[in-house]
Amino acid sequence: MRKNRAGVLSKAETLIKALPWLERFHGRTVVIKYGGHAMTDERLRHSFAEDVVFLRYAGLKPVIVHGGGPQINAALARNGIDSTFTAGLRVTTPEAMEVVRMVLTGQVQRDVVGLINRHGPFGIGMSGEDANLFTAERKHAVVDGEPVDIGQVGEIVEVQVGAVRSLLDDGRIPVISSIARGDDGEVYNVNADTAAAALAVALDATKLVVLTDVEGLYADWPDSDDVIDRLTTDELAVLLPDLSAGMVPKMEACLTAVRGGVPQAHVLDGRVPHSLLLEIFTDEGIGTMVLPSPPGVPLGRESAPEPTEERA
């Protein structure tokens, strides 16, 4: 009997420890970029949906922006369309764009919405085309200093968040595909990290969370697997040119979001079950957190003071 009581008390203690974070984030918007292994592993897919619904019941306003690289690659292969990349960006022909659009809005998005709605009528799918949420212009890759046309790949130039705000005010969880329209009538494939950062800024979000397949930003990869717990935007700007190609868009998204007014941005290991809740509702947190640089501080890691803000 005492053993059972001890277990119950332990659960109560865990809930009470979350109280400061519940108070702090109640009613606040959190934009989550969903991708990587968390999107393809069956157990993690269900865990992610549970986490997002938990945030909604806890009084937060989660917004999901997703990509779907593995699913797009598989669909292109089934349709006999080669997957080619230039400077790390997918070359998107009109034929490939049809497949990308179909997979993101008709397959990946519906799967995420369905998992969320097992727990209540919350998830609603949107494309960046809907209500002109994302407007983009054609983006060129740069190879040897020269611009190269890579097809229907876009750079977001405008965000209209009225429809998203209406859904949030109605208690819904928007699930947004990283597709954008152009003023030229074209439809563009947009990097989901970039789209999430632009949306977080436009929504005045409290946090941007980017789920990825590594523990966070490594301090000296590959010589060390030590993860940087937190760093400022100026520190990140110094490190950015030397980062691996896979981390660049994620850390650029964090940099853009925080410099755009989002108080915190995080890169989390989506392979860890409930990593989202661990970051938001615990003192320790996980992954790497990006914070604004104090005004008037010179660039360089050695000159940046230790941030005084709490981990979450």
C-alpha positions as CSV (number, residue, x, y, z in Angstrom):
1,M,0.0,0.0,0.0
2,R,2.8,2.4,0.9
3,K,4.6,1.5,-2.3
4,N,1.5,2.4,-4.3
5,R,1.2,5.6,-2.4
6,A,4.8,6.4,-3.1
7,G,4.2,6.0,-6.9
8,V,1.2,8.3,-6.8
9,L,3.1,10.9,-4.9
10,S,5.9,10.7,-7.4
11,K,3.4,11.4,-10.2
12,A,2.0,14.3,-8.3
13,E,5.5,15.7,-7.8
14,T,6.2,15.5,-11.5
15,L,3.0,17.4,-12.3
16,I,3.7,20.1,-9.7
17,K,7.2,20.6,-11.2
18,A,5.5,21.5,-14.5
19,L,3.4,24.2,-12.9
20,P,5.8,27.1,-13.5
21,W,6.1,26.2,-17.2
22,L,2.3,25.8,-17.5
23,E,1.8,29.3,-16.0
24,R,4.5,30.7,-18.2
25,F,3.3,29.3,-21.5
26,H,-0.5,29.2,-21.0
27,G,-2.1,30.8,-24.1
28,R,1.2,31.2,-25.9
29,T,1.9,30.0,-29.5
30,V,4.6,27.4,-30.1
31,V,5.6,26.6,-33.7
32,I,6.9,23.1,-34.2
33,K,8.8,21.9,-37.3
34,Y,8.1,18.2,-37.7
35,G,10.3,16.0,-39.7
36,G,13.1,13.4,-39.7
37,H,12.9,10.1,-37.9
38,A,10.0,11.2,-35.7
39,M,7.9,11.3,-38.9
40,T,8.7,7.9,-40.2
41,D,9.0,5.7,-37.0
42,E,5.5,4.4,-36.1
43,R,6.0,4.6,-32.3
44,L,7.4,8.2,-32.5
45,R,4.6,9.3,-34.8
46,H,2.1,8.4,-32.2
47,S,4.2,9.9,-29.4
48,F,4.5,13.2,-31.3
49,A,0.7,13.4,-31.8
50,E,0.2,12.7,-28.0
51,D,2.7,15.5,-27.1
52,V,1.0,18.0,-29.4
53,V,-2.4,17.2,-28.0
54,F,-1.0,17.4,-24.4
55,L,0.2,21.0,-25.2
56,R,-3.3,21.9,-26.4
57,Y,-4.9,20.6,-23.3
58,A,-2.3,22.3,-21.2
59,G,-3.4,25.6,-22.6
60,L,-0.7,26.2,-25.2
61,K,-1.4,26.9,-28.9
62,P,0.8,24.5,-31.0
63,V,1.2,25.0,-34.7
64,I,2.9,22.2,-36.8
65,V,4.8,22.9,-40.0
66,H,6.0,19.7,-41.7
67,G,8.1,18.5,-44.6
68,G,8.3,15.0,-46.0
69,G,11.6,14.3,-47.7
70,P,11.6,10.4,-47.4
71,Q,7.9,10.2,-48.5
72,I,8.6,12.5,-51.5
73,N,11.6,10.5,-52.6
74,A,9.6,7.3,-52.5
75,A,6.7,8.8,-54.5
76,L,9.1,10.3,-57.1
77,A,10.7,6.9,-57.5
78,R,7.3,5.2,-58.0
79,N,6.5,7.7,-60.7
80,G,9.9,7.3,-62.4
81,I,11.1,10.8,-61.6
82,D,14.7,11.2,-60.6
83,S,15.5,12.9,-57.3
84,T,18.3,15.4,-58.0
85,F,19.8,18.0,-55.7
86,T,21.9,21.1,-56.4
87,A,23.7,22.8,-53.5
88,G,21.6,20.8,-51.1
89,L,18.3,21.9,-52.7
90,R,15.9,19.6,-54.5
91,V,15.6,20.4,-58.2
92,T,11.8,20.6,-58.6
93,T,10.5,20.3,-62.1
94,P,6.8,20.8,-62.9
95,E,6.4,17.0,-62.9
96,A,8.2,16.7,-59.5
97,M,6.2,19.6,-58.1
98,E,2.9,17.7,-58.8
99,V,4.2,14.8,-56.7
100,V,5.6,17.0,-53.9
101,R,2.3,18.8,-53.6
102,M,0.3,15.6,-53.6
103,V,2.6,13.9,-51.0
104,L,2.8,16.8,-48.6
105,T,-0.9,17.9,-48.6
106,G,-2.6,14.6,-49.5
107,Q,-0.5,12.0,-47.6
108,V,1.9,13.3,-44.9
109,Q,-0.5,16.1,-43.7
110,R,-3.5,13.8,-43.6
111,D,-1.5,11.2,-41.6
112,V,-0.5,13.9,-39.0
113,V,-4.0,15.3,-38.7
114,G,-5.5,11.8,-38.3
115,L,-3.1,10.9,-35.5
116,I,-3.9,14.1,-33.6
117,N,-7.6,13.7,-34.1
118,R,-7.6,10.3,-32.3
119,H,-7.5,12.4,-29.2
120,G,-10.1,15.0,-30.1
121,P,-11.3,17.3,-32.9
122,F,-8.2,19.5,-33.0
123,G,-6.1,18.9,-36.1
124,I,-6.9,20.8,-39.3
125,G,-4.7,20.6,-42.4
126,M,-3.6,23.6,-44.4
127,S,-1.2,24.2,-47.2
128,G,0.9,27.4,-47.4
129,E,-1.3,28.1,-50.5
130,D,-4.5,28.3,-48.4
131,A,-5.6,31.9,-47.7
132,N,-2.3,33.1,-49.1
133,L,-0.5,31.9,-46.0
134,F,2.9,31.7,-47.7
135,T,3.8,33.8,-50.7
136,A,7.1,32.9,-52.3
137,E,9.5,33.9,-55.1
138,R,11.7,31.6,-57.1
139,K,14.9,30.7,-55.3
140,H,18.1,29.9,-57.1
141,A,20.9,27.7,-55.9
142,V,24.4,29.1,-55.9
143,V,27.2,27.0,-57.4
144,D,30.7,28.4,-57.6
145,G,29.3,31.8,-57.0
146,E,26.8,31.6,-59.9
147,P,23.0,31.3,-59.6
148,V,21.5,28.1,-60.9
149,D,17.8,27.5,-61.7
150,I,16.5,24.6,-59.7
151,G,12.8,24.9,-60.8
152,Q,9.9,25.4,-58.5
153,V,11.8,26.0,-55.3
154,G,10.6,29.1,-53.4
155,E,11.8,31.6,-50.9
156,I,9.0,33.0,-48.6
157,V,8.5,36.7,-49.1
158,E,5.2,37.2,-47.3
159,V,3.2,35.5,-44.6
160,Q,-0.5,36.2,-43.9
161,V,-1.5,34.5,-40.7
162,G,-5.2,35.5,-40.3
163,A,-6.5,32.0,-41.1
164,V,-4.0,30.4,-38.7
165,R,-4.9,32.8,-35.9
166,S,-8.6,32.1,-36.4
167,L,-8.0,28.3,-36.1
168,L,-5.9,28.8,-32.9
169,D,-8.6,31.1,-31.4
170,D,-11.1,28.2,-32.1
171,G,-8.9,25.8,-30.2
172,R,-7.6,23.9,-33.3
173,I,-4.1,22.7,-34.1
174,P,-3.1,23.8,-37.6
175,V,-0.9,21.3,-39.5
176,I,0.7,23.2,-42.4
177,S,2.5,21.8,-45.5
178,S,5.5,23.8,-46.7
179,I,4.0,24.7,-50.1
180,A,3.7,28.3,-51.2
181,R,2.0,30.3,-53.9
182,G,3.7,32.9,-56.0
183,D,2.4,36.2,-57.4
184,D,3.3,34.8,-60.8
185,G,0.7,32.0,-60.3
186,E,3.4,29.4,-59.8
187,V,3.4,26.9,-56.9
188,Y,6.6,26.5,-55.0
189,N,8.3,23.9,-52.8
190,V,9.6,25.6,-49.7
191,N,12.1,24.3,-47.1
192,A,10.0,23.4,-44.1
193,D,12.6,24.7,-41.6
194,T,12.5,28.1,-43.3
195,A,8.7,28.1,-43.5
196,A,8.4,27.3,-39.7
197,A,10.7,30.2,-38.9
198,A,8.8,32.7,-41.0
199,L,5.5,31.5,-39.5
200,A,6.9,31.7,-35.9
201,V,7.9,35.4,-36.5
202,A,4.6,36.3,-38.1
203,L,2.6,34.7,-35.3
204,D,4.7,36.3,-32.5
205,A,5.3,32.8,-31.2
206,T,6.9,32.2,-27.9
207,K,9.0,29.3,-29.2
208,L,10.2,27.7,-32.4
209,V,11.0,24.0,-32.0
210,V,12.8,22.1,-34.7
211,L,12.8,18.4,-34.5
212,T,15.7,16.7,-36.1
213,D,17.7,13.4,-36.1
214,V,20.6,14.5,-33.9
215,E,20.9,15.4,-30.2
216,G,21.4,19.1,-31.0
217,L,24.2,21.4,-32.3
218,Y,27.5,19.7,-31.6
219,A,30.3,21.8,-30.2
220,D,33.1,20.3,-32.3
221,W,31.8,17.6,-34.6
222,P,33.1,15.1,-35.6
223,D,35.9,15.3,-33.0
224,S,33.4,15.5,-30.1
225,D,29.8,14.6,-29.6
226,D,29.3,17.3,-26.9
227,V,26.1,19.2,-27.5
228,I,25.9,23.0,-27.1
229,D,23.2,23.5,-24.5
230,R,22.5,27.1,-25.4
231,L,24.0,29.9,-27.4
232,T,23.2,33.4,-28.6
233,T,22.3,34.6,-32.1
234,D,25.7,36.3,-32.5
235,E,27.4,33.1,-31.4
236,L,25.4,31.1,-33.9
237,A,26.1,33.5,-36.7
238,V,29.8,32.9,-36.2
239,L,29.4,29.1,-36.2
240,L,27.0,28.9,-39.1
241,P,29.4,28.9,-42.1
242,D,31.2,25.9,-40.7
243,L,28.2,23.7,-39.9
244,S,27.3,20.5,-41.8
245,A,25.0,20.9,-44.7
246,G,22.2,19.1,-42.9
247,M,22.3,21.4,-39.9
248,V,22.5,24.7,-41.8
249,P,18.8,25.1,-42.7
250,K,17.8,24.2,-39.2
251,M,20.1,26.6,-37.4
252,E,19.4,29.3,-40.0
253,A,15.7,28.9,-39.1
254,C,16.5,29.3,-35.4
255,L,18.7,32.4,-36.2
256,T,16.0,33.9,-38.4
257,A,13.2,33.3,-35.8
258,V,15.1,34.7,-32.8
259,R,16.4,37.7,-34.7
260,G,12.8,38.2,-35.9
261,G,11.5,38.5,-32.3
262,V,10.8,34.9,-31.2
263,P,12.2,34.7,-27.7
264,Q,13.6,31.2,-28.0
265,A,14.3,28.6,-30.7
266,H,15.3,25.0,-30.0
267,V,16.7,22.1,-32.0
268,L,15.6,18.8,-30.4
269,D,16.3,15.1,-31.1
270,G,13.0,13.9,-32.4
271,R,14.2,10.3,-31.9
272,V,13.7,10.7,-28.1
273,P,10.1,9.9,-27.1
274,H,8.3,13.0,-25.8
275,S,11.3,15.2,-26.4
276,L,8.8,18.1,-27.0
277,L,7.4,17.8,-23.5
278,L,10.9,17.4,-21.9
279,E,12.0,20.6,-23.5
280,I,9.0,22.7,-22.6
281,F,8.1,21.4,-19.1
282,T,11.4,20.6,-17.4
283,D,14.2,22.7,-15.9
284,E,16.9,20.8,-17.7
285,G,15.5,20.6,-21.2
286,I,17.3,18.8,-24.0
287,G,18.9,19.8,-27.3
288,T,20.2,23.2,-28.2
289,M,18.5,26.5,-27.4
290,V,19.1,29.8,-29.3
291,L,18.5,33.1,-27.4
292,P,18.8,36.7,-28.4
293,S,22.2,38.3,-28.1
294,P,22.5,41.0,-25.4
295,P,22.6,44.5,-27.1
296,G,26.0,46.0,-27.5
297,V,28.0,42.8,-27.0
298,P,30.8,42.1,-29.6
299,L,30.6,39.1,-31.8
300,G,32.4,35.9,-30.7
301,R,31.8,33.1,-28.3
302,E,34.5,34.3,-25.9
303,S,32.8,37.6,-25.3
304,A,29.2,36.5,-24.9
305,P,27.9,36.4,-21.3
306,E,26.2,33.3,-19.9
307,P,22.5,33.7,-20.5
308,T,20.5,34.2,-17.4
309,E,17.1,33.0,-18.8
310,E,15.8,29.7,-17.6
311,R,16.2,26.7,-19.8
312,A,12.6,26.5,-21.0
